[in-house]
Amino acid sequence: MNQSFDFRRFLLILKLDTSEKGKSYLMMAGLLLALLIFLMLPIAIVREPSMILMFLHALALFMVVIFGGSLYTNQAFSQYGSSSTGISAIMIPASRMEKFLSALFLNLLFVVPLMLLFLKLHHYLTDYANAKPTIGTFRYKPIPPDALTYFVLMYIMIQGFVFLGSIYFKKLSYIKTAISFFVIYVLVTALSLWQANFLAGNPSKLVTFPFTSWKVSYYALNKHYDVMFPSVFQDVVYAFPSFLILGMWYISYIRLKEKQI
């Protein structure tokens, strides 16, 4: 099979993937969209203010966007998971690059709008709820920018890990990927917290997320600091997840080449 990229052939393999996975993808998209609205809309409807309604937004971020989006991404190379579908997938007359880009395109077509929709709804519904005359002096506080930035970057990296896991592991790909990511996440987070505490001189309180600023408090001195990264270094920090997911995509392509041999 010619391994050069042909746009016409790419459209054909994309059409094939859509016909095979389109129904399940649309059903999952509809389910996640319904759950997203179900969890986020009450803050704009319920008259009596309650922090539980804001907690539902956080729940939507974790359960629908991050968890649901990763379940979707895990289907990217599902056809290679069993011998019955793997052989036929390998025999499709298309280059490896065309098969890879088809899976990647269908994945991005869903996971990117999912996060953007959450961000748009979160801020819009929070502002709308705060503007209601029945709310009085109570005000809903949206997810802090540092935390939201952290979870968006985490979402990007999780998508890369799960995309790689869907082609790297033959069986139980999601479970194996989740375990691998959890172990790496715990180690990196622990190292980050240790480093922050060490450099800050073991403060009384330290609140930080990887890739974001440090909020440091020294109760004995009654001092509180918000330590920001230098602007140039912050740009590098924000770019790291992008480079990481590009690396994950490249390794996924190499793994696909190994399966095609």
N, C-alpha and C positions, 0 to 999 in steps of 0.2 A: 504494500500500500504506500502511495506517495505521501510523505510526511510534510510536504509543503502546505502552507495555509491557503485555502481557497474560500473566498467570501460566499460564493454561491453554495458550496458544500457546507459551510458553517451554518447558513440559514436553514439548510435541509436537516442537519443534525439538531439544530435548535427547535425546529418544528417537530421532529421526532420526540425529543425530550419533553416538549410541551404536551404532546398528545399522550405520552405515557404517564407523566407526573402531574399534568395540569389540573386534573380533577381533585387529586389529593391535596395539591398545593392550594387551590382555591378554597377547599373545605377548611383547611387549617387556617388560611388567612381570614376567612369569614368568622371562624370560632375565636381567633385571637382579637379580631376587631370588635366583636360583640363583647368579649370579656373586658377589653380596654375601655369601651364606652360605659359598660355596666359599673366598673369600678371608679371611673373618673367623673362621670356626669352628675352623681348625687350632690356634689359640692355646689353645683349651680342650681339645683332644684330644691333641696331641703332648706326650709326657712330658718330653723334653729341652728346657729353655728355650733360646730363640734370639731375637735381636733381629730376625731375618728375619720372624718371625711378626708382630711389631708393624709391620714395614714393610708387610706385606700389608694391614693395616688402613688405612694411609695410601694404599696403592694403591687400595683399595676406595673411599675417599673421593674420590680424583681421577677414577679411570676409571669407576666404577659410578655414584656419586652425582652428581658435578658434570658429567662428560662424558655419562653415560647419561641423566641428567635433562634436560640441555639438548637432546639428540637427541629426547627425547619432546616437549618443549615446541615444538620446531621443526615438529611436525606439527599445531599448533593451527589454523592456517589453510591447511593444505596443499591444500584443495579450490580455493583461488583461484590456485594456482600455474600452472595450465594452462588453455587456452581450453576444452578439452573438459569439464572439471569446473567451471570458474569461472562460465560462463554459467548452468549449472543451479543453482549455489549462490546466485547473485545473484537468480534467479527464484523461489526458495523464498518462499512467502507468510508471511514473518515480519519483524518489525521489526529494524532494525540492532542495537538494544540486546539483543534476544532472541538473535540470532545471536552477538553478542559474548559475552554472559554464558554461553551454552551452551559455547562454546570455552574460556572462562576456567574455568568450573566443572570441566569434564572434565580440564583441565590441572592444576588445584590438587588434584583428587581423587587424583592420582598423585604429583606432585612433593613435596608436603608430607609425606605418610607416608614417602616414600623417605628424606628427610633425618632425620626423627624416628626411623625404624627404625635407621639407621646410628648415631645418637647413643646410642640405648638399647643396642644390641648392643655398641658399642665399650666403654662403661663396664662393662656387665655381664660380658662375656667377659674383659676385662682383670682385673676383681676376682676372677672365678672362677679364672682361671689363676694369680693370685698366691696364692690360697687352697689350691692343690694341695699336698699334703705332699711331693711329689717335686721341688718347685721349689727347696727349700733356702733359702739367703739371697738368691738372685737375685729381683729384682722387676721386673716390666714397668711401664714408665711410660706412662700414656696420653698422647695428644696434649695439649700444654700448653693451658690454658684460653684464653690470648691467641690462640694460633694457631687453635684450634678456633672461637673467636668470629669471627675474621677470615674463615675459610672458610665459616662459616654465612652471614655477611653477604655474602660474595662470591657464594654460591649464590643468595641472594635477588636480587642485582643481575643475575647472569647470566640467571636466569629471565626477568627483565623485558626485558633486551636481546634474548634469543632470541625471546620472545613477540612483541615489536615487529618483529623481523627477519622472522618468518614471514609477516607480512602486508605489510611495507614493501617487501621485495624480491620481484620476480616470479620470477626464476630464480636457482638456486644460493644460496638464502636463507641456508642454514646457513654456507656458506663465507664469504659476504660479511659476515654478522653476526659470525662469529668473527674475521675480519680487522679489522673496525671496532672490536670490543671489545678486541682485543689492542693495537691502536694507542693507544686511550684508556687502557687499563690501564697500559701502559708509561709513557706521559706522566705520568699521575697518580701512579704509584708513584715515578718519578724525582723529581717535584716534591716529594712527601712526604718522601723520603729527604734531598733537598737542604735542605729546610726544617728537618728535625730536626737534621741535622748543623750547620747554620748557627746555630740557636738554642742548641744544646748546646756550641758553641764547638769544633767539629771534634774530638770525643773519640777516644780510641784504638779504641774499639769501640762500636758502636751497633746494637742489635737492636730493630727495630720493625716493626709491620704497620700499614697504614692502619686507623684506627678503634680502635687499641689503645694501651697504654702504651709508654713508651720504656725500654729497659734500656741504661743508659749506663755505660761504664767508662773511667777515666783511669788507665792503667797506671803512669805516672810518679808519680802521687800516691797510688797504691794505693787508689783510691776507686771505689765502684760504687753506682749509684743506679737506683732503679726509679721513673721519673717517671710519675705518674698524671694523667689529666685531672681537673679539678674535677668534682665529682659532677653539677652541673647541666649543664656542657658535655658530659660523657660521655653523658648522656641524649640530648642533641641529636645527638651523633655516632652513637649507636645508632639513632636515629630516621631518620637520613638515608637509609639504604637503603630503608626503608619508603616514604618520600616519593618516592624515585627510582622505585621500581617502580610506584607509583600514577601517576606521571607517564608512565611507559612504557605502562601500560595505557590511559591517556587518549589518548595519541598513536596507539596501536593502534586505538582506537575511531574516532578521526578518520580514520585511513587506511582503515578499513573503510567509513566513510561515503563517502569519495571513490570507492571501488570500486563502491559501490551506486548511484552517480549514473547 
